Structures are given as structure tokens and as C-alpha cells.
Amino acid sequence: MKIEPLTSEAFAPFGEVIEADPATAVEINDGFTTRFHQLATAQSDQDVILSIFRGRPRDLSVAMLECHPLGSQAFVPLGGQDWLAVVSETPDAAGLRAFHCKGDQGVQYHAGVWHHPLLVLGAAQDFLVVDRAGEGPNLEELFFDTVQLPSLT
């Protein structure tokens, strides 16, 4: 496995990349604000909520994945630091893919996509998180033997 740059095309099987896309830019508020419109669409069968998650550095290894079958989950960094998004095409370590996300890129995982919890690089960083709240089993976890991620250099 290698760590890939985060692009919309490479990440499409897992969700959407959230970043200021000039193709969606609309000038509003008498030209004092640029709105980058509809960068992702939340999926949920119940309420959609906004939270802040504070991610702290950890070993760059993966020994578990989680998925949220009833709704999408978006992560947008607020500190401008690079971070990693780790996903799997299958519910095991065999399908792991790691994406190097720039500090101005967020992601939205589609409902049911297997992913690793936050992997921040450097200091602790806050993320705006958009996900589902409500009744029902919306968290599945899968544990396996540890897989060490490659170095970013």
C-alpha cells in the first residue's frame, strides 16, 4: 500500500472531497463573500448534525475500521494541517487505501464505507464533522492485525 494524494477521482468510490472548487464559486453578499456551492450532500435517514472532533496524533498504523451504514460522515479540518484518510474497498485490511489530505481538504465518506478514525499529522487538530444522529445501529467496527502505514516522505 502507498499513501495517495487526495483527489476527487481517486476518492470517488468512498465519498466526496470537500475543498474550495472554483467551478462551484458564486459571488454573494455584494462581492464580499465567495460561496463554493454544494461540495457534498449528506446522506441520512434521520437528523444531520454538526460537531467538532479534536484529533490527536497517534501511531500511523491501522488495526481497525469502522463504518456508518445509516448515514454519511464528513470531516473538514479547521486547523489547516495535513492529515490522512484511510478507507477500505472491502471490510478487511486487504482493501486498504490511504489518502494524504491537505490542510484545506475535507472528505465525506458515503454511508457504509469502511474507514479508519482520524489520523492527524503533527499537532492536535479540530475537524468540523457532519454526520447522522438518531436511533438505530449506525456504527460497525472491525478489528484485524496491525498494518503499518508507509512514511509520507
C-alpha positions as CSV (number, residue, x, y, z in Angstrom):
1,M,0.0,0.0,0.0
2,K,1.1,3.5,-0.7
3,I,-0.2,6.8,0.5
4,E,-2.0,8.5,-2.4
5,P,-2.7,12.2,-2.9
6,L,-6.4,13.0,-2.2
7,T,-8.2,13.7,-5.5
8,S,-11.9,13.7,-6.3
9,E,-11.3,10.9,-8.9
10,A,-9.3,8.6,-6.7
11,F,-11.6,9.1,-3.7
12,A,-14.9,8.7,-5.6
13,P,-15.6,5.1,-4.7
14,F,-15.6,6.1,-1.0
15,G,-17.2,9.5,-1.0
16,E,-16.6,13.1,-1.9
17,V,-13.7,15.5,-1.5
18,I,-14.6,18.8,0.2
19,E,-12.5,21.7,-0.9
20,A,-13.0,25.1,-2.4
21,D,-13.6,24.3,-6.1
22,P,-13.5,27.3,-8.4
23,A,-16.0,25.5,-10.7
24,T,-18.7,25.9,-7.9
25,A,-17.8,29.5,-7.0
26,V,-20.6,32.1,-6.7
27,E,-20.0,35.6,-5.5
28,I,-22.6,36.7,-2.9
29,N,-23.0,39.4,-0.2
30,D,-22.2,42.3,-2.6
31,G,-19.0,40.6,-3.7
32,F,-17.5,40.3,-0.2
33,T,-18.0,36.5,0.0
34,T,-17.3,33.6,-2.3
35,R,-19.6,30.7,-1.8
36,F,-18.3,27.3,-3.0
37,H,-21.6,25.7,-3.6
38,Q,-22.8,22.2,-2.8
39,L,-19.4,20.5,-2.4
40,A,-21.0,17.4,-0.9
41,T,-24.5,16.1,0.0
42,A,-25.1,14.5,3.4
43,Q,-26.8,11.1,3.4
44,S,-29.0,10.2,6.4
45,D,-32.3,8.6,7.3
46,Q,-32.6,10.9,10.4
47,D,-31.3,14.3,11.6
48,V,-27.9,15.6,10.3
49,I,-25.8,17.2,13.0
50,L,-22.6,19.3,13.1
51,S,-19.9,18.5,15.7
52,I,-16.3,19.3,16.3
53,F,-13.9,16.4,16.8
54,R,-10.4,17.1,18.2
55,G,-8.0,14.6,16.6
56,R,-4.7,13.9,18.4
57,P,-1.5,12.4,16.8
58,R,-1.2,8.6,17.1
59,D,1.0,5.9,15.6
60,L,0.4,5.7,11.8
61,S,-0.8,2.1,11.9
62,V,-4.3,0.6,11.3
63,A,-5.8,-2.2,13.3
64,M,-9.4,-1.4,12.9
65,L,-12.0,0.1,10.6
66,E,-15.5,1.4,11.2
67,C,-18.5,2.2,9.0
68,H,-21.7,4.0,9.5
69,P,-24.4,2.2,7.4
70,L,-27.2,4.7,8.0
71,G,-25.6,7.9,7.0
72,S,-22.6,9.7,5.5
73,Q,-19.8,11.3,7.7
74,A,-17.9,14.4,6.6
75,F,-14.6,15.6,8.1
76,V,-13.3,19.1,7.4
77,P,-10.1,20.2,9.1
78,L,-10.2,23.5,10.9
79,G,-6.5,23.9,11.7
80,G,-5.1,23.9,8.2
81,Q,-2.8,20.9,8.8
82,D,-2.4,17.9,6.6
83,W,-4.0,14.6,7.7
84,L,-4.7,11.1,6.5
85,A,-7.9,9.4,5.4
86,V,-7.7,5.6,5.4
87,V,-10.5,3.7,3.7
88,S,-11.0,0.1,2.6
89,E,-12.7,-1.2,-0.5
90,T,-13.6,-4.4,1.5
91,P,-14.4,-4.9,5.2
92,D,-10.9,-6.1,6.0
93,A,-7.3,-4.9,5.7
94,A,-6.8,-6.3,2.2
95,G,-8.6,-3.4,0.6
96,L,-6.9,-0.6,2.5
97,R,-6.1,2.7,0.7
98,A,-4.6,5.7,2.4
99,F,-5.0,9.3,1.2
100,H,-2.8,12.3,2.1
101,C,-5.2,15.1,2.6
102,K,-4.0,18.7,2.5
103,G,-5.0,21.0,5.3
104,D,-7.6,22.6,3.1
105,Q,-9.2,19.4,2.0
106,G,-12.0,17.5,3.8
107,V,-13.8,14.3,2.9
108,Q,-17.3,12.9,3.1
109,Y,-17.5,9.1,3.5
110,H,-20.5,7.6,1.8
111,A,-22.9,5.7,4.1
112,G,-21.4,2.2,4.6
113,V,-17.8,3.0,3.6
114,W,-15.2,1.3,5.9
115,H,-12.7,3.9,7.2
116,H,-10.3,4.4,10.0
117,P,-10.9,7.1,12.7
118,L,-9.0,10.4,12.4
119,L,-5.3,10.2,11.7
120,V,-3.8,13.7,12.2
121,L,-0.3,14.6,11.3
122,G,1.6,16.9,13.6
123,A,-0.2,18.6,16.4
124,A,-3.8,18.1,17.6
125,Q,-6.4,19.5,15.1
126,D,-10.1,20.2,15.2
127,F,-12.4,19.0,12.5
128,L,-15.9,20.1,11.7
129,V,-17.9,16.8,11.4
130,V,-21.2,16.4,9.7
131,D,-23.0,13.1,10.4
132,R,-26.2,11.4,11.4
133,A,-27.9,11.5,14.8
134,G,-30.7,9.3,15.8
135,E,-31.9,5.8,16.7
136,G,-30.6,2.7,15.1
137,P,-27.3,0.9,14.8
138,N,-25.1,3.3,12.9
139,L,-21.6,2.1,14.0
140,E,-19.9,-1.1,12.9
141,E,-16.3,-1.9,13.9
142,L,-13.9,-4.4,12.5
143,F,-10.6,-5.3,14.1
144,F,-7.6,-7.1,12.5
145,D,-3.8,-7.5,12.7
146,T,-2.0,-4.2,12.7
147,V,-1.0,-2.7,9.3
148,Q,1.8,-0.1,9.4
149,L,1.3,2.8,7.1
150,P,4.2,3.8,4.9
151,S,6.1,7.0,5.5
152,L,4.9,10.2,3.8
153,T,8.5,11.0,2.7
